[in-house]
Amino acid sequence: MNLYEMSLEGREIEKLLTDGEGELTPELEARLNNLMIAGPQRIEAAAIVVQSMEASAMACEEEVKRLAARAKSFQDNASRLKSYISLALDTAFGGRVKTDKFTVWTQASADHVAFDVLPDHTIEEVEAFDPSLVRVKKELDKVALKERFKRGEPLPAAIEFTTMPGKRSTRIK
């Protein structure tokens, strides 16, 4: 949707939103509310602006994906090139080269130890050996609590719940 296809009302609504740079001040909200109640043509104009903004947002999201893929490609190529440089440095230059602009060398990181439970064993076996070797993340199972609440079963006294009101939204196709 371009500006030529938008009505005068649509351009006014879009200008209000872009001039506010995404911040809805009370004055801006009041002006938008007054515009919306002025008639169905204003709602239609606002719907056109919404679709235009959603299309722009989608285009931006696609551009983000494209740029992220491009950045990954650069990183992968840089990593491959570094491995070729490392191979050349280690085989032909004793691991180090000094040029007018750079000093390039290879370096090995320190050894480290990684731990995991063997496939035919369980974490409970490790915990039985020494409980201090196992960490447990304690958190509420909100799915189980919701099911229990829906069934009308009692909840522990330590549980607090809040009923959140549904949110009204507008969809445009």
Beta strands, then each sheet from edge to edge (+ up, - down):
strand 1: 96-98
strand 2: 103-105
sheet 1: 1+ 2-
end
